[in-house]
Amino acid sequence: MSGAGARRAGVGLKLASALVFGFLYFPLLVIVLYAFTTQSSAFTFPPPGFTTRWFSVAFADEDMWRAVRLSLLVAGLSTGVAIVLGGLLAGAVYRARFPGREAVAFIVVLPIALPGIVTGIALRSTLSLAGASFGFWTIVIGHVTFCIVIVYNNVVARLRRLSPNIVEASADLGASGLQTFRYVLLPNLATAILAGAILSFALSFDEIIVTTFTAGQQQTLPIYIFSILFRPRAKPVTNVVALLAIAITFFPIMLAQILTRERAGGTAGR
Amino acid sequence: MGGGVTSTQTPTERSAARIETGPGVAVRFEGVVKRFGDVVAVDGVDLEVREGEFFSMLGPSGSGKTTCLRLIAGFEAPTEGRVFLDGRDVTDLAPYERDVNTVFQDYALFPHMTVEENVEYGLKVKKVPKAERHRRVVEALEMVRLADLGDRKPSQLSGGQRQRVALARALVNRPKVLLLDEPLGALDLKLRQAMQIELKQIQQAVGLTFIYVTHDQEEALTMSDRLAVFNHGKVEQVGTPAEVYERPATAFVAGFVGTSNVLEGEVAERIAGSPAPFTIRPEKIHLAELDAPVRPDECTATGHVREVVYIGALTKYIVSLDGGGELVVFQQNLTTSSMEALQVRGRPVRLVWNRGNNRPVERAQGSEGSEDPEEGDA
């Protein structure tokens, strides 16, 4: 990357970059730090001492575990549905030529551009009209609306990079539809599907706006965190739970990044 | 149309051959029509490709040549008519049930597989034993001179090398017919010319039937044993390169294969004594002085040089004829320099050529009258 001709960044640019990164990541650092503080409410800097007490408090909280379980379940199920529907949709939009194809492609992507609050209100009204009782399944329905988009976008982007003829080439060489899917399509799409799945899992896991409208009495982890924020004597517990949420979402997102990265040799010949 | 192919057969022999397509015919089209919505891509094509020949389908884009190739491969199904492969009616068979392989225009190599895996693919899905698979892959890669690049990925190869992989991937299956869809289109001129020769050599070495789609008339003329010229979804002429070039059947063929002058009506009557359309190749015409003698077996016309294009070995003159019409004339630059050639611009000249080089042709547009969708029942 840093070839002989590459210009070095000036001091100003370096400083600005450092400030931006600081702005983005310092709050996360604060959360990590104060998850271990000995103070229970009004925080001071630096923390007067460190303790892991809040972890035991948090882990002993049955409500917290219920929320984590619910969030994992919702995220897992939403992602599963999104893989099937989003993947099929990407295939249809990419391969088939049908009237209104562009419109379908647009409508699919729209929910992610709509403000969550609009999606939330719309879903709540519609589900009420349909007579649904708010709970686990309505949360999943809400999450699927945007999870589909993530999977769809990833898969469609990958399909566009592939030669449209490889499916025909495979059939031409004697492969049945199943063999073509197994040997040609899946290997080329697998990382895109997985990356989409991981991102949609992470997105679903920390979604709060749409969930607020569709959850009924159920508490997902973000809603749980939000609710304990206002309990005055449990602030470090909030930080511990937030740390947990970071851990659950951070590593999958890293993995998604690695999976969608172009392999070093992939661009050499272009 | 396909008249050049079956011209030696009497009508009875021909209908007998229809029922049991005899040996020696690799591919046969019978009244094939393909419509996409309102667009008629292939408009009633009858065609026979012989076993072991290098057969080109030549035509401008949108003339139906690629659709015909896809009909043979099985990527498209004809709206009407039948397609036979090696004597067997394959009209309703899927691509993977047909013993043909295709070299795609963009090669369509599998990006996640190495060169070797790409070539091996067809054998693998047909469950050929591993040892034989390996032997044949090595053999195919050697044939296209890529034996030492087997473990590269397609993205690490040059355009010409990818083209060879695509060829090896198809050849390794030893298909009845190899279909090539403008495979050299993406290569630069020098590489293209080298690959033309190599393709032809490979075809002769393996003895397979090659069906080659191209819009490049020079490519079709140099490589083919026979070629079919396509226009508006119809076959205008089938024949050897020499037949098609020397005796174009229609004005379209005359114009598309090489450069040709088509004269008709009043101009034709003045020069040749009949209003029937005919063509004359630019290289057959001599550029002479106005007072040059004209023998009785020669045609002549006068005019002035409107444009001169110096092409190195040749000079191209565009001559506006007195009394209407225009003729293109090629002259070899035997002694002429570019300066001398360019000075001729604007001068009055006499054009002289041997009457025997006039070729009567059908009007190409004449065939358009039959583009009635209701026409022809399968």
Interface residues (C-beta under 8 A of the other chain):
Chain A: L162 S163 N165 I166 E168 A169 S170 A171 D172 L173 G174 A175 S176 Q179 Y183 V184 P187 N188 G265 G266 T267 A268 G269 R270
Chain B: A73 G74 F75 A94 P95 Y96 V100 N101 T102 F104 Q105 D106 Y107 A108 L109 F110 P111 H112 Y121 G122 K124 V125 K126 K153 P154 S155 Q156 L157 S158 R169 A170 N173
